[in-house]
Amino acid sequence: MGGNNAMGRMFVVQRDPLPGTTPGAAPAATLPTDQQRQLLAASATLRDVQPLPADQEATLRQAIPATPLLQMIGERDTKRTELRDRTAELERMRDAQAHPPENGAPPTAEMVAPVATAVETLTAEVTRLDTMIRDGLRPLGVDTEEQLTDLVSNRFPTLFLNRGKQITLAELRHNRTIAEAELRRYGLDACVDPAARHALVAAARDLVDRDRQIDALRERLTQIRSDVDLPDGGLPDPARMSSSYHDLGPAQERLDQASREREELRKRYAVQHPILLRTSVDLTAVASGDDTRFDQAVGGQLRQVVEDIDRTRENVESGRLKVWNLTNIVELTNQDLGTAQNEILQTALRNKIQQEQADQAAVTMAVAALAITAGLIATFASGGVALAGAVAAVGVGGYQASESVRNFLAERSANNVALDPAVADLSRQEPELGWMLLDLVSVGLDAVAVVRAFQAMRVAGHALAGTGDVVEFATQARRAVPGAGADRLIVSASRRAGTGGGAGRVMLALRDSTAFRPHALVAVEKQIRKVSGDAWAKVFQRLRTQNRVHPLTHDALRAVFGEEHALQIRAANKIDADLGGLYVAVEGSPGNGHLFLENARKEAVAETAIHETTHYLQDVNQVQVDKVTHEMQAWLAQADYITRYEKLGGTLTDAQLSIVGVPPDMLADTIAVTYGVEPLRSAYDASKELEKVMQMVRAFK
């Protein structure tokens, strides 16, 4: 489609209708560990990181909507290569026709025709993609494809690295705060909490006792297995063999159960005593009760943590340590920037990482330096709400989190918002708005405020996902969230909607060259409802929900109808960059055709959809009219949409003005010239033709 030049045609082929789709599975009953971990990270770490500087925010807002254009460049380059090869093949065939070989027959016209059609098709596809790429570059503020590639391949990874550094330094501060608090707490620098020292000794003794029990169970299992194994040089004793086989299963179950209970106990003790998150701590020395051994085991570990933290901070700031070598930091940075699901940006990161040599010693030290907070988040994420009570001011079941842990996870709130059951319910019930929930948590609201704000903003959040309407989202955010928190939400929403000075609203989102992304078609449906009303939206909804709306590309035509029919459709309709849409009916099966729409802004696609769904309604009702009237009805429906759009405040393009500006008495002749059909010889009434269309819309079931 060129701008809003949304003219289309209806074409009929013989084909069975496609089968329907299988509904998706119901959401899981419990909150997955990765979602719980993200909520904890948002509340404990990311809210402590300052917003991106303006220049980096601008780069990010360019990079996110740039990725579909980069995909198109790759698709176009592939088609260019194919076009070059098919053109060379066509030239060889025509040369052979002009200069027949001495031996053998030259290519026949029937042999040349498919190759010529393929060349024509590929030429149109390359031209179309070139136009879309060129139109997409301008709103991004990018002049050339080379600049676009540099934006994604170099500038974004650099931004990611800088943001990762900020997050790493924030995590290091949290780890240092906890380590120093624990040093004081156990009386290793000054005796502040002797009871805590005794509690840690008791916890270590409990864990050591569990380890002894597990060792005994493991030894017993080993003995049973040795009895089951065939002895060398002979057959086993049948009686002994039977007994061992009977004991093997229960023995394995007892060992597994004891190991699970020990791990659950360690998690609970680690909430009270974060030093237990370090696997290298000597539990036997701690459990001995000997002050010297305790000081060496616990104090040595905690002082090593502080030293690792200080050296890691130096490595981060100097650039020796590349934070993308730390999996946990990469996850946090992607969560913060909203780029985890953008495969092209992730590929750019992976490519950049592969070019860098990792300093393994620095990485190992950093992992150790970040172990406390990483371990706490993992512990609470895997334990979920069951461990939430440990963070409360009064512990549950005797497991009271240490003050340093409560400060890390909860700060000034009585409970950590990420562990609140109501917040978990929101994440589980509306996973598509998980990003908004994470943002609300990261601005530092308590659980009650998070739930209240989420409920107030959920409609705007869904609309943002479907239409990219940041203005309405911003209005609701400022009502629901105080001060700077609203600004942070709006910035995040703008990234996820792919909007920034108009960027990202150039085209609908494609899954690939054969399909729109579902949310993009939902956005078109909402636009139709907004302008033309529910009745028109229901007509489009039928096609959308039956997977019968596709991009107007050769790949999509081929995927639906096969290569031969796709070539026929292209030849009959002269599909190029100026054709806005096409309804393809299925002969002998009224109303089971497919709608193909040129990718553009949702407003333009919705306008074209009105034109083409008119042809769909004609197919459903088997309207028998001449070609001019056939197209006149679709033209009038489209003009009606444009008029309504203008009344809602839309600014019309020259192409739209050329549609609504045709005088009624000249409409038939204009359509005849536009579509290359025989002029209408009889009288007509444009208003009555439009009313016929509206009657079909209102009667649609």
C-alpha positions in Angstrom: 0.0 0.0 0.0 1.3 3.4 -0.8 0.3 5.7 2.1 -3.5 5.3 2.4 -4.0 4.4 -1.2 -6.1 1.4 0.0 -7.6 0.1 -3.2 -8.0 -3.6 -3.4 -9.6 -6.4 -5.5 -11.4 -9.6 -5.0 -10.1 -12.8 -6.7 -11.5 -16.3 -6.7 -9.6 -19.6 -6.6 -10.6 -23.2 -6.1 -9.5 -24.4 -2.7 -10.8 -26.1 0.4 -11.1 -23.9 3.4 -8.3 -24.1 6.0 -9.1 -26.0 9.3 -9.5 -24.0 12.5 -7.0 -23.6 15.3 -6.8 -25.4 18.6 -7.5 -23.2 21.6 -4.5 -22.5 23.9 -3.9 -24.2 27.2 -5.1 -22.7 30.4 -2.6 -20.9 32.5 -0.7 -22.7 35.2 -2.2 -22.8 38.6 0.9 -21.6 40.5 3.2 -18.7 39.9 6.3 -20.0 38.0 9.7 -19.6 39.6 11.0 -17.3 36.9 8.0 -14.9 37.3 8.5 -14.9 41.1 12.2 -14.2 40.6 11.4 -11.3 38.3 9.1 -9.8 40.9 11.7 -10.1 43.6 14.4 -8.5 41.3 12.0 -5.6 40.5 11.3 -4.9 44.2 14.8 -5.6 45.6 17.3 -4.5 43.0 15.8 -2.6 40.0 14.0 0.0 42.0 17.4 1.0 43.4 18.8 1.8 39.9 18.5 5.3 38.5 16.6 5.9 35.2 18.5 5.7 32.0 20.2 9.0 30.9 18.3 10.8 28.2 20.7 9.9 25.4 20.7 6.2 26.3 16.9 6.3 26.5 16.8 7.8 23.1 19.0 5.0 21.7 16.9 2.3 23.3 13.7 3.8 21.8 15.3 3.7 18.4 16.7 0.2 18.8 13.5 -1.6 19.8 11.4 -0.5 16.8 14.4 -0.8 14.5 14.5 -4.6 14.8 11.5 -5.3 12.4 13.2 -3.2 9.8 16.4 -5.2 10.2 14.4 -8.3 9.6 13.0 -6.8 6.5 16.4 -5.9 5.3 17.5 -9.5 5.7 14.4 -10.7 3.9 14.9 -8.2 1.0 18.5 -9.2 0.6 17.6 -12.8 0.4 15.0 -12.0 -2.2 17.5 -9.9 -4.1 19.9 -12.8 -4.3 17.0 -15.1 -5.5 16.0 -12.4 -8.0 19.5 -12.2 -9.4 19.7 -15.9 -9.9 16.2 -16.2 -11.5 16.9 -13.2 -13.8 20.2 -14.8 -14.9 18.2 -18.0 -15.6 15.6 -16.1 -17.6 18.2 -14.4 -19.6 19.8 -17.7 -20.5 16.5 -19.2 -21.5 15.6 -16.2 -23.7 19.1 -16.3 -25.2 18.6 -19.9 -26.0 15.3 -19.1 -27.7 16.9 -16.3 -29.8 19.9 -18.5 -30.7 18.7 -22.2 -30.6 21.4 -24.7 -29.8 22.6 -27.0 -32.6 21.7 -30.0 -30.5 18.5 -30.1 -28.6 15.4 -27.9 -28.5 15.3 -24.4 -27.1 13.1 -23.6 -24.1 9.4 -23.4 -25.0 7.2 -20.4 -24.0 5.5 -22.7 -21.4 9.0 -23.3 -19.8 9.9 -19.6 -19.9 6.6 -18.2 -18.5 6.9 -19.4 -14.9 10.5 -18.1 -14.6 9.4 -14.7 -16.0 6.5 -14.6 -13.6 8.9 -15.4 -10.7 11.2 -12.6 -11.8 8.2 -10.2 -11.9 7.0 -11.4 -8.5 10.5 -11.1 -6.9 11.0 -7.6 -8.4 7.7 -6.5 -6.9 8.6 -8.0 -3.5 12.0 -6.3 -3.5 10.4 -3.0 -4.5 7.8 -3.4 -1.8 10.3 -4.2 0.9 12.6 -1.3 -0.2 9.7 1.1 0.2 8.7 -0.2 3.6 12.3 0.0 4.8 12.8 3.5 3.4 9.5 4.6 5.0 10.5 3.0 8.3 13.9 4.7 8.6 12.6 8.2 8.6 10.5 8.1 11.8 13.5 6.5 13.6 15.7 9.4 12.7 18.0 7.0 10.9 19.3 8.0 7.4 20.7 4.8 6.0 20.5 1.1 6.4 24.2 1.1 7.6 23.2 3.4 10.4 20.4 1.1 11.3 22.7 -1.9 11.5 25.2 0.1 13.6 22.3 1.1 16.0 21.4 -2.6 16.6 24.8 -4.3 16.3 27.0 -1.7 18.2 25.2 1.1 19.9 22.6 -1.2 21.7 25.2 -3.7 23.1 27.2 -0.7 24.4 24.1 0.7 26.1 23.3 -2.8 27.5 26.8 -3.0 28.9 26.6 0.4 30.6 23.2 -0.4 32.1 24.4 -3.8 33.2 27.3 -2.0 35.0 24.8 0.1 36.9 22.8 -2.9 38.0 25.9 -4.8 39.0 27.1 -2.0 41.2 23.6 -1.8 42.8 23.7 -5.5 43.5 27.3 -5.2 44.9 26.1 -2.5 47.3 23.3 -4.7 48.5 25.7 -7.7 49.0 28.2 -5.5 50.9 25.4 -4.1 53.1 24.3 -7.6 54.1 27.8 -8.9 54.6 28.8 -6.1 56.8 25.6 -6.3 58.8 26.1 -10.0 59.3 29.7 -9.4 60.5 28.5 -7.1 63.2 25.6 -9.3 64.1 27.7 -12.3 64.9 30.1 -10.3 67.0 33.0 -10.7 64.6 33.7 -7.0 64.5 31.8 -6.0 67.6 29.3 -8.1 69.7 25.9 -6.8 68.7 23.7 -9.9 68.7 25.1 -12.9 70.7 21.8 -14.7 70.3 22.3 -14.7 66.5 25.7 -16.4 66.9 24.1 -19.1 69.0 21.3 -19.5 66.5 23.8 -19.9 63.7 25.6 -22.6 65.6 22.4 -24.4 66.3 21.4 -24.2 62.6 24.8 -25.5 61.5 24.4 -28.4 64.0 21.0 -29.2 62.6 22.3 -29.2 59.1 25.4 -31.3 60.0 23.1 -33.9 61.7 21.0 -34.0 58.5 24.1 -34.5 56.5 25.1 -37.5 58.7 21.6 -39.0 58.2 21.9 -38.5 54.5 25.3 -40.1 54.4 24.0 -43.1 56.3 21.1 -43.4 53.9 23.4 -43.1 50.9 25.7 -45.8 52.4 22.7 -48.1 52.9 21.6 -47.5 49.3 25.0 -48.3 48.0 25.0 -51.6 50.0 21.6 -52.5 48.6 22.8 -51.8 45.0 25.9 -53.9 45.5 23.7 -56.8 46.6 21.5 -56.4 43.5 24.4 -56.3 41.1 25.4 -59.7 39.7 28.6 -61.0 41.4 31.6 -61.8 39.2 31.9 -65.4 38.1 28.5 -66.7 39.2 24.8 -66.3 39.8 23.4 -64.3 42.7 21.6 -65.9 45.7 17.9 -65.8 44.6 16.6 -65.2 48.2 19.1 -62.3 48.8 18.4 -60.9 45.3 14.6 -60.8 45.9 15.0 -59.0 49.2 17.4 -56.4 47.8 15.2 -55.7 44.9 12.3 -55.1 47.4 14.4 -52.7 49.5 16.0 -50.7 46.6 13.0 -48.5 45.8 12.1 -47.5 49.3 15.7 -46.8 50.2 16.1 -44.5 47.2 12.9 -42.7 48.2 14.1 -42.3 51.8 17.3 -40.7 50.5 15.5 -38.4 48.1 13.1 -37.3 50.8 15.9 -36.6 53.3 17.8 -34.6 50.7 14.7 -32.5 49.9 14.0 -31.8 53.6 17.6 -30.9 54.2 17.5 -28.4 51.2 14.3 -26.9 52.4 15.7 -26.5 55.9 18.9 -24.9 54.5 16.7 -22.3 52.6 14.9 -21.4 55.8 18.1 -21.1 57.8 19.7 -19.1 55.0 16.9 -16.5 55.3 17.9 -16.2 58.9 21.6 -16.5 58.3 22.7 -15.5 54.7 26.2 -16.9 55.2 24.6 -20.3 54.7 24.0 -19.4 51.0 27.8 -19.9 50.5 28.4 -23.5 49.8 32.0 -23.2 50.8 31.3 -22.4 54.5 32.6 -25.1 56.9 29.4 -26.2 58.7 31.4 -28.5 60.9 33.5 -25.7 62.2 30.5 -23.5 62.8 28.7 -26.3 64.6 31.6 -27.0 66.9 30.8 -24.1 69.1 34.5 -23.2 69.3 34.9 -19.4 69.1 38.1 -19.5 67.1 36.8 -22.0 64.6 33.6 -20.1 64.3 35.4 -16.8 63.7 37.6 -18.4 61.0 34.7 -20.1 59.3 32.1 -17.3 59.4 34.3 -14.2 59.7 36.7 -15.5 57.0 33.8 -16.1 54.6 32.1 -12.7 55.2 35.4 -10.8 55.0 36.1 -12.6 51.7 32.7 -11.5 50.5 33.5 -7.9 51.2 36.9 -8.2 49.6 35.4 -9.9 46.5 32.8 -7.1 46.3 35.4 -4.3 46.4 37.6 -6.0 43.8 34.6 -6.7 41.5 33.5 -3.1 41.7 37.0 -2.1 40.5 36.8 -4.7 37.7 33.4 -3.4 36.6 34.4 0.2 36.6 37.7 -0.4 34.8 36.1 -2.6 32.2 38.1 -5.7 33.0 34.8 -7.5 33.9 32.2 -7.5 31.1 28.9 -7.8 33.0 27.3 -9.8 30.1 29.4 -12.7 31.3 27.2 -12.8 34.4 24.0 -14.6 33.6 22.1 -13.1 36.5 23.0 -9.5 35.5 22.1 -10.1 31.9 18.6 -11.3 33.0 18.2 -8.3 35.3 19.3 -5.9 32.5 17.0 -7.4 30.0 14.2 -7.1 32.5 15.0 -3.5 33.2 15.2 -2.5 29.5 12.3 -4.6 28.3 14.4 -6.4 25.7 14.3 -10.1 26.8 11.9 -11.2 24.1 13.5 -9.2 21.3 15.4 -12.0 19.5 17.2 -9.6 17.1 18.6 -7.5 20.0 19.5 -10.7 21.9 21.4 -12.0 18.8 23.3 -8.7 18.6 24.3 -9.1 22.2 25.4 -12.7 21.6 27.5 -11.7 18.6 29.1 -8.9 20.7 29.8 -11.3 23.6 31.5 -13.8 21.2 33.9 -11.0 20.1 35.0 -10.4 23.7 37.4 -12.5 25.7 36.0 -13.2 29.2 38.4 -12.8 32.1 37.4 -16.0 33.9 39.1 -15.1 37.2 37.1 -11.8 37.3 33.9 -13.6 36.4 34.4 -16.2 39.2 35.1 -13.5 41.8 32.0 -11.6 40.7 29.8 -14.6 41.0 31.0 -15.1 44.5 30.6 -11.4 45.3 26.9 -11.4 44.1 26.1 -14.8 45.7 24.2 -13.5 48.7 21.5 -11.5 47.0 21.4 -14.0 44.0 20.9 -16.8 46.5 18.2 -14.9 48.5 16.2 -14.2 45.4 16.5 -17.8 44.1 15.5 -19.1 47.6 12.4 -16.9 47.8 11.5 -17.5 44.2 11.6 -21.3 44.5 9.8 -21.1 47.9 7.3 -18.5 46.7 4.6 -17.4 49.0 5.4 -20.2 51.5 8.5 -18.2 52.6 6.8 -14.8 52.5 6.0 -15.0 56.2 9.7 -15.1 57.1 10.0 -11.6 55.8 7.2 -10.3 58.0 7.9 -8.4 61.2 6.9 -11.5 63.1 8.2 -14.8 61.7 6.1 -17.8 60.8 6.9 -21.2 62.4 9.9 -19.8 64.1 11.8 -18.9 60.9 12.4 -15.2 61.2 14.5 -13.5 58.5 17.5 -11.5 59.6 17.1 -7.8 59.7 19.6 -7.4 56.8 17.5 -9.8 54.6 14.3 -7.9 55.5 16.0 -4.7 54.6 17.1 -6.1 51.3 13.8 -7.6 50.3 11.3 -5.3 52.0 13.0 -2.1 53.0 10.3 0.0 54.7 7.3 -2.3 54.0 6.1 -4.9 56.5 6.1 -7.5 53.7 8.0 -7.8 50.5 5.6 -6.8 47.7 6.9 -9.5 45.4 5.9 -12.2 47.8 2.4 -10.9 48.4 -0.3 -13.4 47.3 -2.4 -10.7 45.7 0.5 -9.6 43.5 1.3 -13.2 42.6 -2.4 -13.6 41.6 -2.1 -10.7 39.2 1.0 -12.1 37.6 -0.6 -15.5 37.2 -4.0 -14.3 36.0 -2.8 -11.7 33.4 0.7 -12.8 32.3 0.5 -10.6 29.2 0.6 -7.6 31.5 3.5 -9.0 33.5 5.8 -6.2 32.3 3.4 -3.6 33.8 3.3 -5.4 37.1 7.1 -5.6 37.2 7.3 -1.9 36.5 4.8 -1.1 39.3 6.8 -3.2 41.7 10.1 -1.6 40.7 9.0 2.0 41.5 8.7 1.0 45.2 5.0 0.8 45.8 3.8 -1.5 48.6 1.6 -4.5 47.7 -1.8 -2.7 48.3 -0.7 0.2 46.1 0.6 -2.2 43.4 -2.7 -4.0 43.2 -4.7 -0.8 43.2 -2.6 0.8 40.5 -2.6 -2.4 38.4 -6.4 -2.6 38.4 -6.7 1.1 37.5 -4.3 0.7 34.6 -5.0 -2.7 33.2 -7.4 -1.5 30.5 -4.8 1.0 29.3 -2.1 -1.7 29.5 -4.1 -4.0 27.2 -4.7 -1.1 24.8 -1.0 -0.3 24.8 -0.2 -3.8 23.8 -2.7 -3.8 21.0 -2.5 -0.2 19.6 0.6 1.4 21.0 -1.5 4.2 22.5 1.0 5.6 25.0 -1.0 8.8 25.5 -3.9 7.1 27.2 -1.5 4.9 29.1 0.3 8.0 30.4 -2.9 9.6 31.5 -3.9 6.5 33.6 -0.3 6.1 34.9 -0.3 9.7 36.3 -3.6 9.1 38.0 -2.6 5.8 39.5 1.1 6.3 40.5 2.5 9.3 42.3 5.4 11.5 41.0 8.5 10.1 39.4 7.1 6.6 39.5 4.6 7.5 36.8 7.4 8.9 34.6 9.3 5.6 35.0 6.2 3.6 34.0 5.5 5.8 30.9 9.1 5.6 29.7 9.0 1.8 30.1 5.6 1.6 28.3 7.0 3.7 25.4 9.8 1.2 24.9 7.5 -1.8 25.0 5.1 -0.2 22.6 8.0 0.7 20.3 7.0 4.4 20.3 9.4 7.2 20.4 8.7 10.3 18.3 6.5 8.2 16.1 8.9 5.3 15.8 7.4 1.8 15.7 4.0 3.0 14.6 5.0 2.8 11.0 3.8 -0.8 10.5 2.0 -3.5 12.3 4.0 -6.3 13.9 4.7 -9.3 11.7 5.4 -12.8 13.0 7.1 -13.4 9.7 6.4 -12.7 6.0 3.3 -15.0 6.1 1.5 -13.7 9.3 0.7 -10.7 11.4 1.3 -11.0 15.1 -2.1 -11.6 16.9 -1.9 -8.4 18.9 -1.4 -6.4 15.7 -4.7 -7.6 14.2 -6.5 -7.0 17.5 -5.3 -3.4 17.2 -6.8 -3.2 13.7 -10.1 -4.6 15.0 -10.1 -2.0 17.8 -9.4 0.8 15.3 -12.3 -0.4 13.1 -14.6 -0.5 16.2 -13.4 3.0 17.2 -14.2 4.5 13.8 -16.9 2.5 12.2 -18.6 0.8 15.2 -19.1 -2.7 16.6 -20.9 -4.2 13.6 -18.0 -3.6 11.2 -15.6 -4.8 13.9 -17.5 -8.1 14.3 -17.1 -8.8 10.6 -13.4 -8.3 10.7 -13.3 -10.3 14.0 -14.7 -13.3 12.2 -11.9 -13.3 9.7 -9.3 -12.6 12.3 -10.3 -15.4 14.8 -10.5 -17.9 11.9 -6.9 -17.1 10.9 -8.0 -15.7 7.5 -6.2 -12.3 7.6 -2.7 -12.3 6.2 0.0 -9.8 5.1 -0.2 -9.1 1.3 3.0 -10.9 0.4 3.8 -13.6 -2.0 4.9 -15.8 0.9 1.5 -15.5 2.5 -0.4 -16.2 -0.7 1.8 -19.2 -1.3 1.3 -20.5 2.3 -2.5 -20.3 1.9 -3.0 -21.3 -1.7 0.2 -22.9 -2.9 2.7 -21.6 -5.4 0.7 -22.2 -8.6 -2.4 -20.4 -7.4 -0.3 -17.7 -5.7 1.3 -16.9 -9.1 -2.1 -16.8 -10.7 -3.4 -14.3 -8.1 -0.4 -12.1 -8.6 -0.7 -12.1 -12.4 -4.4 -11.3 -12.3 -4.1 -8.5 -9.7 -0.8 -6.9 -10.5 0.2 -7.0 -6.9 2.9 -4.4 -6.2 3.6 -1.6 -3.7 0.5 0.3 -4.6 -2.1 -2.4 -3.9 -3.6 -2.0 -0.5 -5.4 -5.3 -0.1 -7.0 -8.3 -1.7 -9.9 -10.6 -0.8 -9.5 -14.0 -2.3 -12.7 -16.0 -2.4 -12.9 -19.8 -2.5 -14.9 -21.1 -5.4 -17.9 -23.2 -4.3 -17.5 -22.2 -0.7 -19.1 -18.7 -0.1 -17.6 -16.7 2.8 -14.6 -19.0 3.3 -12.1 -16.8 1.5 -9.0 -15.0 2.8 -8.1 -11.4 3.4 -4.6 -10.1 2.5 -3.6 -6.6 3.7 -0.5 -4.6 2.9 1.4 -3.9 6.1 1.2 -0.3 7.2 0.1 1.8 10.2 -2.9 0.3 12.0 -5.1 3.3 10.8 -4.3 2.6 7.2 -4.7 -1.2 7.5 -8.1 -0.7 9.2 -9.2 1.5 6.3 -8.1 -1.1 3.8 -9.8 -3.8 5.8 -13.1 -2.0 5.5 -12.8 -2.0 1.7 -11.8 -5.7 1.6 -14.3 -7.0 4.1 -17.0 -5.4 1.9 -15.9 -7.9 -0.7 -16.0 -10.6 1.9 -19.6 -9.6 2.7 -20.4 -9.7 -1.0 -19.0 -13.2 -1.1 -21.0 -14.3 2.0 -24.2 -12.9 0.5 -23.4 -14.0 -3.1 -24.1 -10.5 -4.4 -24.6 -10.6 -8.1 -23.7 -7.2 -9.6 -21.5 -5.8 -12.4 -17.8 -5.1 -11.7 -18.2 -1.4 -11.3 -21.0 -1.7 -8.7 -19.0 -4.5 -7.0 -16.0 -2.1 -6.5 -18.3 0.9 -5.9 -19.8 -0.6 -2.8 -16.3 -1.3 -1.4 -15.1 2.2 -2.4 -18.2 3.8 -0.7 -17.6 1.8 2.5 -14.0 2.9 2.6 -15.0 6.5 2.0 -17.5 6.3 4.8 -14.7 5.1 7.1 -12.4 8.0 6.0 -15.2 10.5 6.7 -15.8 9.1 10.2 -12.1 9.0 10.9 -11.8 12.7 10.0 -14.7 13.6 12.3 -12.8 11.9 15.1 -9.9 14.2 14.6 -7.9 12.3 12.1 -5.8 14.2 9.5 -6.4 13.0 5.9 -3.7 12.2 3.4 -3.9 13.2 -0.2 -4.8 9.6 -1.1 -7.7 9.7 1.3 -8.9 13.0 0.0 -8.8 11.6 -3.5 -11.2 8.9 -2.4 -13.8 11.0 -0.5 -13.5 13.9 -2.9 -15.0 12.1 -6.0 -18.4 13.6 -6.8 -21.2 11.0 -6.8 -22.0 11.5 -10.5 -18.4 10.8 -11.4 -17.9 7.8 -9.1 -18.7 5.0 -11.6 -16.4 6.4 -14.3 -13.6 6.9 -11.8 -13.9 3.3 -10.6 -14.0 2.0 -14.2 -10.7 3.8 -15.0 -9.1 2.9 -11.6 -9.8 -0.8 -12.0 -9.7 -1.1 -15.8 -13.2 -2.4 -16.1 -16.1 -1.7 -18.5 -17.9 1.6 -17.6 -21.4 1.4 -16.0 -24.1 2.0 -18.6 -27.1 2.2 -16.3 -28.0 4.8 -13.7 -26.9 4.3 -10.0 -27.5 5.9 -6.6 -24.3 6.0 -4.5 -26.2 6.5 -1.2 -28.4 3.4 -1.9 -25.3 1.3 -2.7 -23.7 2.3 0.6 -26.9 1.5 2.4 -26.8 -2.0 0.8 -23.4 -2.5 2.3 -24.6 -1.3 5.7 -27.5 -3.7 5.6 -25.1 -6.6 5.0 -23.0 -5.4 7.9 -26.0 -5.2 10.3 -27.3 -8.6 9.2 -24.0 -10.3 9.6 -24.1 -13.2 12.0 
